[in-house]
């Protein structure tokens, strides 16, 4: 799942939080409960892709990560 799909799902389900960690499936906080979503664990490249989608290129350049 990409970040937009995860955020859409979180919104649809009324989640208060979305947790994304390398090596684990994404997690939504629903009514105080943590619920795993999706079929696959998140990989390091997935997290970077999600972060790049959410952050403008200038931020990556400022950090020397372009």
mmCIF file as Biopython writes it, N, C-alpha, C and O atoms, coordinates in Angstrom:
data_model
#
loop_
_atom_site.group_PDB
_atom_site.id
_atom_site.type_symbol
_atom_site.label_atom_id
_atom_site.label_alt_id
_atom_site.label_comp_id
_atom_site.label_asym_id
_atom_site.label_entity_id
_atom_site.label_seq_id
_atom_site.pdbx_PDB_ins_code
_atom_site.Cartn_x
_atom_site.Cartn_y
_atom_site.Cartn_z
_atom_site.occupancy
_atom_site.B_iso_or_equiv
_atom_site.auth_seq_id
_atom_site.auth_asym_id
_atom_site.pdbx_PDB_model_num
ATOM 1   N N  . UNK A ? 1  ? 0.845   -1.186 0.000  1.0 0.0 1  A 1 
ATOM 2   C CA . UNK A ? 1  ? 0.000   0.000  0.000  1.0 0.0 1  A 1 
ATOM 3   C C  . UNK A ? 1  ? 0.882   1.238  0.000  1.0 0.0 1  A 1 
ATOM 4   O O  . UNK A ? 1  ? 1.912   1.275  0.673  1.0 0.0 1  A 1 
ATOM 5   N N  . UNK A ? 2  ? 0.480   2.238  -0.747 1.0 0.0 2  A 1 
ATOM 6   C CA . UNK A ? 2  ? 1.225   3.491  -0.707 1.0 0.0 2  A 1 
ATOM 7   C C  . UNK A ? 2  ? 0.624   4.389  0.374  1.0 0.0 2  A 1 
ATOM 8   O O  . UNK A ? 2  ? -0.420  4.070  0.943  1.0 0.0 2  A 1 
ATOM 9   N N  . UNK A ? 3  ? 1.278   5.498  0.653  1.0 0.0 3  A 1 
ATOM 10  C CA . UNK A ? 3  ? 0.853   6.365  1.747  1.0 0.0 3  A 1 
ATOM 11  C C  . UNK A ? 3  ? -0.542  6.939  1.518  1.0 0.0 3  A 1 
ATOM 12  O O  . UNK A ? 3  ? -1.303  7.100  2.472  1.0 0.0 3  A 1 
ATOM 13  N N  . UNK A ? 4  ? -0.889  7.248  0.280  1.0 0.0 4  A 1 
ATOM 14  C CA . UNK A ? 4  ? -2.216  7.797  0.016  1.0 0.0 4  A 1 
ATOM 15  C C  . UNK A ? 4  ? -3.295  6.767  0.325  1.0 0.0 4  A 1 
ATOM 16  O O  . UNK A ? 4  ? -4.324  7.094  0.916  1.0 0.0 4  A 1 
ATOM 17  N N  . UNK A ? 5  ? -3.054  5.522  -0.078 1.0 0.0 5  A 1 
ATOM 18  C CA . UNK A ? 5  ? -4.006  4.451  0.218  1.0 0.0 5  A 1 
ATOM 19  C C  . UNK A ? 5  ? -4.147  4.249  1.727  1.0 0.0 5  A 1 
ATOM 20  O O  . UNK A ? 5  ? -5.253  4.050  2.229  1.0 0.0 5  A 1 
ATOM 21  N N  . UNK A ? 6  ? -3.026  4.300  2.446  1.0 0.0 6  A 1 
ATOM 22  C CA . UNK A ? 6  ? -3.068  4.147  3.900  1.0 0.0 6  A 1 
ATOM 23  C C  . UNK A ? 6  ? -3.812  5.293  4.565  1.0 0.0 6  A 1 
ATOM 24  O O  . UNK A ? 6  ? -4.607  5.072  5.479  1.0 0.0 6  A 1 
ATOM 25  N N  . UNK A ? 7  ? -3.559  6.510  4.114  1.0 0.0 7  A 1 
ATOM 26  C CA . UNK A ? 7  ? -4.236  7.667  4.694  1.0 0.0 7  A 1 
ATOM 27  C C  . UNK A ? 7  ? -5.729  7.649  4.374  1.0 0.0 7  A 1 
ATOM 28  O O  . UNK A ? 7  ? -6.553  7.996  5.220  1.0 0.0 7  A 1 
ATOM 29  N N  . UNK A ? 8  ? -6.070  7.249  3.163  1.0 0.0 8  A 1 
ATOM 30  C CA . UNK A ? 8  ? -7.491  7.115  2.798  1.0 0.0 8  A 1 
ATOM 31  C C  . UNK A ? 8  ? -8.181  6.079  3.681  1.0 0.0 8  A 1 
ATOM 32  O O  . UNK A ? 8  ? -9.290  6.306  4.164  1.0 0.0 8  A 1 
ATOM 33  N N  . UNK A ? 9  ? -7.518  4.937  3.889  1.0 0.0 9  A 1 
ATOM 34  C CA . UNK A ? 9  ? -8.076  3.885  4.723  1.0 0.0 9  A 1 
ATOM 35  C C  . UNK A ? 9  ? -8.244  4.377  6.169  1.0 0.0 9  A 1 
ATOM 36  O O  . UNK A ? 9  ? -9.267  4.123  6.805  1.0 0.0 9  A 1 
ATOM 37  N N  . UNK A ? 10 ? -7.238  5.075  6.672  1.0 0.0 10 A 1 
ATOM 38  C CA . UNK A ? 10 ? -7.312  5.615  8.032  1.0 0.0 10 A 1 
ATOM 39  C C  . UNK A ? 10 ? -8.498  6.558  8.166  1.0 0.0 10 A 1 
ATOM 40  O O  . UNK A ? 10 ? -9.226  6.509  9.158  1.0 0.0 10 A 1 
ATOM 41  N N  . UNK A ? 11 ? -8.691  7.411  7.177  1.0 0.0 11 A 1 
ATOM 42  C CA . UNK A ? 11 ? -9.814  8.351  7.198  1.0 0.0 11 A 1 
ATOM 43  C C  . UNK A ? 11 ? -11.152 7.609  7.144  1.0 0.0 11 A 1 
ATOM 44  O O  . UNK A ? 11 ? -12.067 7.897  7.916  1.0 0.0 11 A 1 
ATOM 45  N N  . UNK A ? 12 ? -11.249 6.652  6.222  1.0 0.0 12 A 1 
ATOM 46  C CA . UNK A ? 12 ? -12.496 5.887  6.058  1.0 0.0 12 A 1 
ATOM 47  C C  . UNK A ? 12 ? -12.880 5.145  7.340  1.0 0.0 12 A 1 
ATOM 48  O O  . UNK A ? 12 ? -14.057 5.068  7.693  1.0 0.0 12 A 1 
ATOM 49  N N  . UNK A ? 13 ? -11.882 4.605  8.026  1.0 0.0 13 A 1 
ATOM 50  C CA . UNK A ? 13 ? -12.127 3.821  9.233  1.0 0.0 13 A 1 
ATOM 51  C C  . UNK A ? 13 ? -12.274 4.696  10.482 1.0 0.0 13 A 1 
ATOM 52  O O  . UNK A ? 13 ? -12.675 4.209  11.540 1.0 0.0 13 A 1 
ATOM 53  N N  . UNK A ? 14 ? -11.948 5.991  10.358 1.0 0.0 14 A 1 
ATOM 54  C CA . UNK A ? 14 ? -12.016 6.882  11.513 1.0 0.0 14 A 1 
ATOM 55  C C  . UNK A ? 14 ? -10.859 6.693  12.479 1.0 0.0 14 A 1 
ATOM 56  O O  . UNK A ? 14 ? -11.006 6.905  13.682 1.0 0.0 14 A 1 
ATOM 57  N N  . UNK A ? 15 ? -9.709  6.294  11.949 1.0 0.0 15 A 1 
ATOM 58  C CA . UNK A ? 15 ? -8.530  6.061  12.785 1.0 0.0 15 A 1 
ATOM 59  C C  . UNK A ? 15 ? -7.984  7.376  13.331 1.0 0.0 15 A 1 
ATOM 60  O O  . UNK A ? 15 ? -8.008  8.406  12.656 1.0 0.0 15 A 1 
ATOM 61  N N  . UNK A ? 16 ? -7.495  7.320  14.557 1.0 0.0 16 A 1 
ATOM 62  C CA . UNK A ? 16 ? -6.872  8.510  15.136 1.0 0.0 16 A 1 
ATOM 63  C C  . UNK A ? 16 ? -5.382  8.561  14.819 1.0 0.0 16 A 1 
ATOM 64  O O  . UNK A ? 16 ? -4.779  9.634  14.863 1.0 0.0 16 A 1 
ATOM 65  N N  . UNK A ? 17 ? -4.782  7.422  14.502 1.0 0.0 17 A 1 
ATOM 66  C CA . UNK A ? 17 ? -3.340  7.353  14.220 1.0 0.0 17 A 1 
ATOM 67  C C  . UNK A ? 17 ? -3.072  6.341  13.119 1.0 0.0 17 A 1 
ATOM 68  O O  . UNK A ? 17 ? -3.828  5.393  12.907 1.0 0.0 17 A 1 
ATOM 69  N N  . UNK A ? 18 ? -1.971  6.582  12.431 1.0 0.0 18 A 1 
ATOM 70  C CA . UNK A ? 18 ? -1.436  5.642  11.449 1.0 0.0 18 A 1 
ATOM 71  C C  . UNK A ? 18 ? 0.027   5.438  11.810 1.0 0.0 18 A 1 
ATOM 72  O O  . UNK A ? 18 ? 0.802   6.394  11.844 1.0 0.0 18 A 1 
ATOM 73  N N  . UNK A ? 19 ? 0.405   4.187  12.083 1.0 0.0 19 A 1 
ATOM 74  C CA . UNK A ? 19 ? 1.787   3.859  12.443 1.0 0.0 19 A 1 
ATOM 75  C C  . UNK A ? 19 ? 2.422   3.083  11.293 1.0 0.0 19 A 1 
ATOM 76  O O  . UNK A ? 19 ? 1.861   2.095  10.817 1.0 0.0 19 A 1 
ATOM 77  N N  . UNK A ? 20 ? 3.598   3.537  10.850 1.0 0.0 20 A 1 
ATOM 78  C CA . UNK A ? 20 ? 4.321   2.863  9.779  1.0 0.0 20 A 1 
ATOM 79  C C  . UNK A ? 20 ? 5.738   2.609  10.268 1.0 0.0 20 A 1 
ATOM 80  O O  . UNK A ? 20 ? 6.473   3.552  10.563 1.0 0.0 20 A 1 
ATOM 81  N N  . UNK A ? 21 ? 6.122   1.350  10.354 1.0 0.0 21 A 1 
ATOM 82  C CA . UNK A ? 21 ? 7.453   0.962  10.820 1.0 0.0 21 A 1 
ATOM 83  C C  . UNK A ? 21 ? 8.031   -0.104 9.902  1.0 0.0 21 A 1 
ATOM 84  O O  . UNK A ? 21 ? 7.322   -1.009 9.462  1.0 0.0 21 A 1 
ATOM 85  N N  . UNK A ? 22 ? 9.312   0.009  9.620  1.0 0.0 22 A 1 
ATOM 86  C CA . UNK A ? 22 ? 9.992   -0.976 8.776  1.0 0.0 22 A 1 
ATOM 87  C C  . UNK A ? 22 ? 9.905   -2.350 9.432  1.0 0.0 22 A 1 
ATOM 88  O O  . UNK A ? 22 ? 10.137  -2.500 10.631 1.0 0.0 22 A 1 
ATOM 89  N N  . UNK A ? 23 ? 9.569   -3.338 8.624  1.0 0.0 23 A 1 
ATOM 90  C CA . UNK A ? 23 ? 9.513   -4.716 9.092  1.0 0.0 23 A 1 
ATOM 91  C C  . UNK A ? 23 ? 8.180   -5.120 9.706  1.0 0.0 23 A 1 
ATOM 92  O O  . UNK A ? 23 ? 8.023   -6.257 10.150 1.0 0.0 23 A 1 
ATOM 93  N N  . UNK A ? 24 ? 7.224   -4.205 9.737  1.0 0.0 24 A 1 
ATOM 94  C CA . UNK A ? 24 ? 5.907   -4.492 10.308 1.0 0.0 24 A 1 
ATOM 95  C C  . UNK A ? 24 ? 4.823   -4.072 9.338  1.0 0.0 24 A 1 
ATOM 96  O O  . UNK A ? 24 ? 5.052   -3.239 8.461  1.0 0.0 24 A 1 
ATOM 97  N N  . UNK A ? 25 ? 3.645   -4.648 9.494  1.0 0.0 25 A 1 
ATOM 98  C CA . UNK A ? 25 ? 2.505   -4.192 8.696  1.0 0.0 25 A 1 
ATOM 99  C C  . UNK A ? 25 ? 2.053   -2.848 9.234  1.0 0.0 25 A 1 
ATOM 100 O O  . UNK A ? 25 ? 2.230   -2.578 10.422 1.0 0.0 25 A 1 
ATOM 101 N N  . UNK A ? 26 ? 1.467   -1.984 8.389  1.0 0.0 26 A 1 
ATOM 102 C CA . UNK A ? 26 ? 0.936   -0.712 8.876  1.0 0.0 26 A 1 
ATOM 103 C C  . UNK A ? 26 ? -0.126  -0.963 9.945  1.0 0.0 26 A 1 
ATOM 104 O O  . UNK A ? 26 ? -0.813  -1.984 9.931  1.0 0.0 26 A 1 
ATOM 105 N N  . UNK A ? 27 ? -0.247  -0.008 10.874 1.0 0.0 27 A 1 
ATOM 106 C CA . UNK A ? 27 ? -1.175  -0.154 11.998 1.0 0.0 27 A 1 
ATOM 107 C C  . UNK A ? 27 ? -2.041  1.089  12.111 1.0 0.0 27 A 1 
ATOM 108 O O  . UNK A ? 27 ? -1.543  2.212  12.023 1.0 0.0 27 A 1 
ATOM 109 N N  . UNK A ? 28 ? -3.337  0.887  12.304 1.0 0.0 28 A 1 
ATOM 110 C CA . UNK A ? 28 ? -4.273  1.978  12.570 1.0 0.0 28 A 1 
ATOM 111 C C  . UNK A ? 28 ? -4.710  1.892  14.024 1.0 0.0 28 A 1 
ATOM 112 O O  . UNK A ? 28 ? -4.875  0.799  14.565 1.0 0.0 28 A 1 
ATOM 113 N N  . UNK A ? 29 ? -4.898  3.048  14.658 1.0 0.0 29 A 1 
ATOM 114 C CA . UNK A ? 29 ? -5.486  3.078  15.994 1.0 0.0 29 A 1 
ATOM 115 C C  . UNK A ? 29 ? -6.973  3.356  15.815 1.0 0.0 29 A 1 
ATOM 116 O O  . UNK A ? 29 ? -7.376  4.446  15.411 1.0 0.0 29 A 1 
ATOM 117 N N  . UNK A ? 30 ? -7.774  2.348  16.126 1.0 0.0 30 A 1 
ATOM 118 C CA . UNK A ? 30 ? -9.221  2.424  15.964 1.0 0.0 30 A 1 
ATOM 119 C C  . UNK A ? 30 ? -9.882  2.238  17.329 1.0 0.0 30 A 1 
ATOM 120 O O  . UNK A ? 30 ? -9.841  1.149  17.901 1.0 0.0 30 A 1 
ATOM 121 N N  . UNK A ? 31 ? -10.484 3.295  17.841 1.0 0.0 31 A 1 
ATOM 122 C CA . UNK A ? 31 ? -11.144 3.214  19.144 1.0 0.0 31 A 1 
ATOM 123 C C  . UNK A ? 31 ? -10.203 2.795  20.249 1.0 0.0 31 A 1 
ATOM 124 O O  . UNK A ? 31 ? -10.600 2.080  21.168 1.0 0.0 31 A 1 
ATOM 125 N N  . UNK A ? 32 ? -8.966  3.230  20.170 1.0 0.0 32 A 1 
ATOM 126 C CA . UNK A ? 32 ? -7.973  2.891  21.188 1.0 0.0 32 A 1 
ATOM 127 C C  . UNK A ? 32 ? -7.248  1.581  20.945 1.0 0.0 32 A 1 
ATOM 128 O O  . UNK A ? 32 ? -6.268  1.288  21.629 1.0 0.0 32 A 1 
ATOM 129 N N  . UNK A ? 33 ? -7.704  0.793  19.994 1.0 0.0 33 A 1 
ATOM 130 C CA . UNK A ? 33 ? -7.075  -0.495 19.667 1.0 0.0 33 A 1 
ATOM 131 C C  . UNK A ? 33 ? -6.134  -0.335 18.478 1.0 0.0 33 A 1 
ATOM 132 O O  . UNK A ? 33 ? -6.430  0.417  17.550 1.0 0.0 33 A 1 
ATOM 133 N N  . UNK A ? 34 ? -5.010  -1.035 18.500 1.0 0.0 34 A 1 
ATOM 134 C CA . UNK A ? 34 ? -4.089  -1.044 17.372 1.0 0.0 34 A 1 
ATOM 135 C C  . UNK A ? 34 ? -4.446  -2.220 16.467 1.0 0.0 34 A 1 
ATOM 136 O O  . UNK A ? 34 ? -4.494  -3.368 16.909 1.0 0.0 34 A 1 
ATOM 137 N N  . UNK A ? 35 ? -4.697  -1.912 15.182 1.0 0.0 35 A 1 
ATOM 138 C CA . UNK A ? 35 ? -5.155  -2.918 14.225 1.0 0.0 35 A 1 
ATOM 139 C C  . UNK A ? 35 ? -4.224  -2.913 13.010 1.0 0.0 35 A 1 
ATOM 140 O O  . UNK A ? 35 ? -4.079  -1.893 12.337 1.0 0.0 35 A 1 
ATOM 141 N N  . UNK A ? 36 ? -3.595  -4.059 12.737 1.0 0.0 36 A 1 
ATOM 142 C CA . UNK A ? 36 ? -2.736  -4.173 11.560 1.0 0.0 36 A 1 
ATOM 143 C C  . UNK A ? 36 ? -3.594  -4.174 10.303 1.0 0.0 36 A 1 
ATOM 144 O O  . UNK A ? 36 ? -4.698  -4.719 10.286 1.0 0.0 36 A 1 
ATOM 145 N N  . UNK A ? 37 ? -3.066  -3.553 9.251  1.0 0.0 37 A 1 
ATOM 146 C CA . UNK A ? 37 ? -3.765  -3.512 7.968  1.0 0.0 37 A 1 
ATOM 147 C C  . UNK A ? 37 ? -2.807  -3.930 6.861  1.0 0.0 37 A 1 
ATOM 148 O O  . UNK A ? 37 ? -1.588  -3.902 7.035  1.0 0.0 37 A 1 
ATOM 149 N N  . UNK A ? 38 ? -3.364  -4.316 5.733  1.0 0.0 38 A 1 
ATOM 150 C CA . UNK A ? 38 ? -2.552  -4.720 4.595  1.0 0.0 38 A 1 
ATOM 151 C C  . UNK A ? 38 ? -2.066  -6.148 4.739  1.0 0.0 38 A 1 
ATOM 152 O O  . UNK A ? 38 ? -2.264  -6.800 5.763  1.0 0.0 38 A 1 
ATOM 153 N N  . UNK A ? 39 ? -1.421  -6.612 3.675  1.0 0.0 39 A 1 
ATOM 154 C CA . UNK A ? 39 ? -0.958  -7.992 3.625  1.0 0.0 39 A 1 
ATOM 155 C C  . UNK A ? 39 ? 0.547   -8.138 3.819  1.0 0.0 39 A 1 
ATOM 156 O O  . UNK A ? 39 ? 1.038   -9.237 4.078  1.0 0.0 39 A 1 
ATOM 157 N N  . UNK A ? 40 ? 1.278   -7.036 3.695  1.0 0.0 40 A 1 
ATOM 158 C CA . UNK A ? 40 ? 2.733   -7.138 3.699  1.0 0.0 40 A 1 
ATOM 159 C C  . UNK A ? 40 ? 3.360   -6.164 4.686  1.0 0.0 40 A 1 
ATOM 160 O O  . UNK A ? 40 ? 2.804   -5.112 5.000  1.0 0.0 40 A 1 
ATOM 161 N N  . UNK A ? 41 ? 4.536   -6.552 5.163  1.0 0.0 41 A 1 
ATOM 162 C CA . UNK A ? 41 ? 5.319   -5.668 6.012  1.0 0.0 41 A 1 
ATOM 163 C C  . UNK A ? 41 ? 5.869   -4.519 5.186  1.0 0.0 41 A 1 
ATOM 164 O O  . UNK A ? 41 ? 6.060   -4.644 3.976  1.0 0.0 41 A 1 
ATOM 165 N N  . UNK A ? 42 ? 6.116   -3.419 5.838  1.0 0.0 42 A 1 
ATOM 166 C CA . UNK A ? 42 ? 6.682   -2.240 5.191  1.0 0.0 42 A 1 
ATOM 167 C C  . UNK A ? 42 ? 8.199   -2.405 5.120  1.0 0.0 42 A 1 
ATOM 168 O O  . UNK A ? 42 ? 8.836   -2.789 6.100  1.0 0.0 42 A 1 
ATOM 169 N N  . UNK A ? 43 ? 8.763   -2.116 3.967  1.0 0.0 43 A 1 
ATOM 170 C CA . UNK A ? 43 ? 10.213  -2.193 3.785  1.0 0.0 43 A 1 
ATOM 171 C C  . UNK A ? 43 ? 10.811  -0.797 3.831  1.0 0.0 43 A 1 
ATOM 172 O O  . UNK A ? 43 ? 10.093  0.193  3.688  1.0 0.0 43 A 1 
ATOM 173 N N  . UNK A ? 44 ? 12.114  -0.711 4.029  1.0 0.0 44 A 1 
ATOM 174 C CA . UNK A ? 44 ? 12.789  0.583  4.150  1.0 0.0 44 A 1 
ATOM 175 C C  . UNK A ? 44 ? 12.513  1.470  2.933  1.0 0.0 44 A 1 
ATOM 176 O O  . UNK A ? 44 ? 12.280  2.670  3.081  1.0 0.0 44 A 1 
ATOM 177 N N  . UNK A ? 45 ? 12.539  0.893  1.754  1.0 0.0 45 A 1 
ATOM 178 C CA . UNK A ? 45 ? 12.269  1.664  0.545  1.0 0.0 45 A 1 
ATOM 179 C C  . UNK A ? 45 ? 10.852  2.208  0.511  1.0 0.0 45 A 1 
ATOM 180 O O  . UNK A ? 45 ? 10.603  3.277  -0.047 1.0 0.0 45 A 1 
ATOM 181 N N  . UNK A ? 46 ? 9.927   1.471  1.109  1.0 0.0 46 A 1 
ATOM 182 C CA . UNK A ? 46 ? 8.535   1.930  1.182  1.0 0.0 46 A 1 
ATOM 183 C C  . UNK A ? 46 ? 8.439   3.185  2.052  1.0 0.0 46 A 1 
ATOM 184 O O  . UNK A ? 46 ? 7.754   4.144  1.697  1.0 0.0 46 A 1 
ATOM 185 N N  . UNK A ? 47 ? 9.127   3.168  3.185  1.0 0.0 47 A 1 
ATOM 186 C CA . UNK A ? 47 ? 9.086   4.309  4.105  1.0 0.0 47 A 1 
ATOM 187 C C  . UNK A ? 47 ? 9.683   5.545  3.439  1.0 0.0 47 A 1 
ATOM 188 O O  . UNK A ? 47 ? 9.143   6.644  3.563  1.0 0.0 47 A 1 
ATOM 189 N N  . UNK A ? 48 ? 10.790  5.365  2.737  1.0 0.0 48 A 1 
ATOM 190 C CA . UNK A ? 48 ? 11.391  6.508  2.046  1.0 0.0 48 A 1 
ATOM 191 C C  . UNK A ? 48 ? 10.445  7.045  0.983  1.0 0.0 48 A 1 
ATOM 192 O O  . UNK A ? 48 ? 10.280  8.259  0.857  1.0 0.0 48 A 1 
ATOM 193 N N  . UNK A ? 49 ? 9.830   6.167  0.226  1.0 0.0 49 A 1 
ATOM 194 C CA . UNK A ? 49 ? 8.880   6.593  -0.798 1.0 0.0 49 A 1 
ATOM 195 C C  . UNK A ? 49 ? 7.717   7.359  -0.182 1.0 0.0 49 A 1 
ATOM 196 O O  . UNK A ? 49 ? 7.290   8.381  -0.720 1.0 0.0 49 A 1 
ATOM 197 N N  . UNK A ? 50 ? 7.200   6.867  0.950  1.0 0.0 50 A 1 
ATOM 198 C CA . UNK A ? 50 ? 6.105   7.549  1.633  1.0 0.0 50 A 1 
ATOM 199 C C  . UNK A ? 50 ? 6.543   8.935  2.110  1.0 0.0 50 A 1 
ATOM 200 O O  . UNK A ? 50 ? 5.816   9.915  1.949  1.0 0.0 50 A 1 
ATOM 201 N N  . UNK A ? 51 ? 7.722   9.002  2.689  1.0 0.0 51 A 1 
ATOM 202 C CA . UNK A ? 51 ? 8.236   10.279 3.183  1.0 0.0 51 A 1 
ATOM 203 C C  . UNK A ? 51 ? 8.446   11.263 2.037  1.0 0.0 51 A 1 
ATOM 204 O O  . UNK A ? 51 ? 8.135   12.447 2.170  1.0 0.0 51 A 1 
ATOM 205 N N  . UNK A ? 52 ? 8.968   10.783 0.921  1.0 0.0 52 A 1 
ATOM 206 C CA . UNK A ? 52 ? 9.175   11.669 -0.233 1.0 0.0 52 A 1 
ATOM 207 C C  . UNK A ? 52 ? 7.845   12.177 -0.791 1.0 0.0 52 A 1 
ATOM 208 O O  . UNK A ? 52 ? 7.770   13.304 -1.280 1.0 0.0 52 A 1 
ATOM 209 N N  . UNK A ? 53 ? 6.812   11.363 -0.722 1.0 0.0 53 A 1 
ATOM 210 C CA . UNK A ? 53 ? 5.486   11.786 -1.173 1.0 0.0 53 A 1 
ATOM 211 C C  . UNK A ? 53 ? 4.947   12.915 -0.303 1.0 0.0 53 A 1 
ATOM 212 O O  . UNK A ? 53 ? 4.269   13.817 -0.794 1.0 0.0 53 A 1 
ATOM 213 N N  . UNK A ? 54 ? 5.249   12.861 0.982  1.0 0.0 54 A 1 
ATOM 214 C CA . UNK A ? 54 ? 4.713   13.832 1.940  1.0 0.0 54 A 1 
ATOM 215 C C  . UNK A ? 54 ? 5.565   15.080 2.116  1.0 0.0 54 A 1 
ATOM 216 O O  . UNK A ? 54 ? 5.066   16.107 2.578  1.0 0.0 54 A 1 
ATOM 217 N N  . UNK A ? 55 ? 6.849   15.008 1.753  1.0 0.0 55 A 1 
ATOM 218 C CA . UNK A ? 55 ? 7.773   16.125 1.975  1.0 0.0 55 A 1 
ATOM 219 C C  . UNK A ? 55 ? 8.257   16.705 0.656  1.0 0.0 55 A 1 
ATOM 220 O O  . UNK A ? 55 ? 8.574   15.962 -0.272 1.0 0.0 55 A 1 
ATOM 221 N N  . UNK A ? 56 ? 8.315   18.029 0.569  1.0 0.0 56 A 1 
ATOM 222 C CA . UNK A ? 56 ? 8.821   18.637 -0.662 1.0 0.0 56 A 1 
ATOM 223 C C  . UNK A ? 56 ? 10.313  18.341 -0.873 1.0 0.0 56 A 1 
ATOM 224 O O  . UNK A ? 56 ? 11.054  18.115 0.084  1.0 0.0 56 A 1 
ATOM 225 N N  . UNK A ? 57 ? 10.727  18.345 -2.111 1.0 0.0 57 A 1 
ATOM 226 C CA . UNK A ? 57 ? 12.116  18.050 -2.479 1.0 0.0 57 A 1 
ATOM 227 C C  . UNK A ? 57 ? 13.110  18.950 -1.742 1.0 0.0 57 A 1 
ATOM 228 O O  . UNK A ? 57 ? 14.201  18.506 -1.384 1.0 0.0 57 A 1 
ATOM 229 N N  . UNK A ? 58 ? 12.738  20.207 -1.516 1.0 0.0 58 A 1 
ATOM 230 C CA . UNK A ? 58 ? 13.673  21.123 -0.848 1.0 0.0 58 A 1 
ATOM 231 C C  . UNK A ? 58 ? 14.054  20.628 0.549  1.0 0.0 58 A 1 
ATOM 232 O O  . UNK A ? 58 ? 15.169  20.877 1.008  1.0 0.0 58 A 1 
ATOM 233 N N  . UNK A ? 59 ? 13.148  19.938 1.221  1.0 0.0 59 A 1 
ATOM 234 C CA . UNK A ? 59 ? 13.480  19.387 2.535  1.0 0.0 59 A 1 
ATOM 235 C C  . UNK A ? 59 ? 14.559  18.321 2.424  1.0 0.0 59 A 1 
ATOM 236 O O  . UNK A ? 59 ? 15.466  18.256 3.254  1.0 0.0 59 A 1 
ATOM 237 N N  . UNK A ? 60 ? 14.458  17.491 1.400  1.0 0.0 60 A 1 
ATOM 238 C CA . UNK A ? 60 ? 15.455  16.442 1.199  1.0 0.0 60 A 1 
ATOM 239 C C  . UNK A ? 60 ? 16.802  17.066 0.849  1.0 0.0 60 A 1 
ATOM 240 O O  . UNK A ? 60 ? 17.847  16.590 1.292  1.0 0.0 60 A 1 
ATOM 241 N N  . UNK A ? 61 ? 16.772  18.144 0.042  1.0 0.0 61 A 1 
ATOM 242 C CA . UNK A ? 61 ? 18.008  18.825 -0.325 1.0 0.0 61 A 1 
ATOM 243 C C  . UNK A ? 61 ? 18.661  19.450 0.898  1.0 0.0 61 A 1 
ATOM 244 O O  . UNK A ? 61 ? 19.881  19.385 1.051  1.0 0.0 61 A 1 
ATOM 245 N N  . UNK A ? 62 ? 17.851  20.063 1.783  1.0 0.0 62 A 1 
ATOM 246 C CA . UNK A ? 62 ? 18.387  20.668 3.004  1.0 0.0 62 A 1 
ATOM 247 C C  . UNK A ? 62 ? 19.081  19.640 3.880  1.0 0.0 62 A 1 
ATOM 248 O O  . UNK A ? 62 ? 20.054  19.963 4.561  1.0 0.0 62 A 1 
ATOM 249 N N  . UNK A ? 63 ? 18.594  18.407 3.870  1.0 0.0 63 A 1 
ATOM 250 C CA . UNK A ? 63 ? 19.184  17.340 4.665  1.0 0.0 63 A 1 
ATOM 251 C C  . UNK A ? 63 ? 20.316  16.621 3.923  1.0 0.0 63 A 1 
ATOM 252 O O  . UNK A ? 63 ? 20.954  15.724 4.473  1.0 0.0 63 A 1 
ATOM 253 N N  . UNK A ? 64 ? 20.557  17.018 2.683  1.0 0.0 64 A 1 
ATOM 254 C CA . UNK A ? 64 ? 21.588  16.372 1.878  1.0 0.0 64 A 1 
ATOM 255 C C  . UNK A ? 64 ? 21.201  14.981 1.411  1.0 0.0 64 A 1 
ATOM 256 O O  . UNK A ? 64 ? 22.063  14.136 1.169  1.0 0.0 64 A 1 
ATOM 257 N N  . UNK A ? 65 ? 19.891  14.744 1.283  1.0 0.0 65 A 1 
ATOM 258 C CA . UNK A ? 65 ? 19.390  13.422 0.893  1.0 0.0 65 A 1 
ATOM 259 C C  . UNK A ? 65 ? 18.765  13.391 -0.491 1.0 0.0 65 A 1 
ATOM 260 O O  . UNK A ? 65 ? 18.012  12.466 -0.792 1.0 0.0 65 A 1 
ATOM 261 N N  . UNK A ? 66 ? 19.044  14.347 -1.323 1.0 0.0 66 A 1 
ATOM 262 C CA . UNK A ? 66 ? 18.387  14.416 -2.644 1.0 0.0 66 A 1 
ATOM 263 C C  . UNK A ? 66 ? 18.873  13.347 -3.510 1.0 0.0 66 A 1 
ATOM 264 O O  . UNK A ? 66 ? 18.441  13.239 -4.658 1.0 0.0 66 A 1 
#
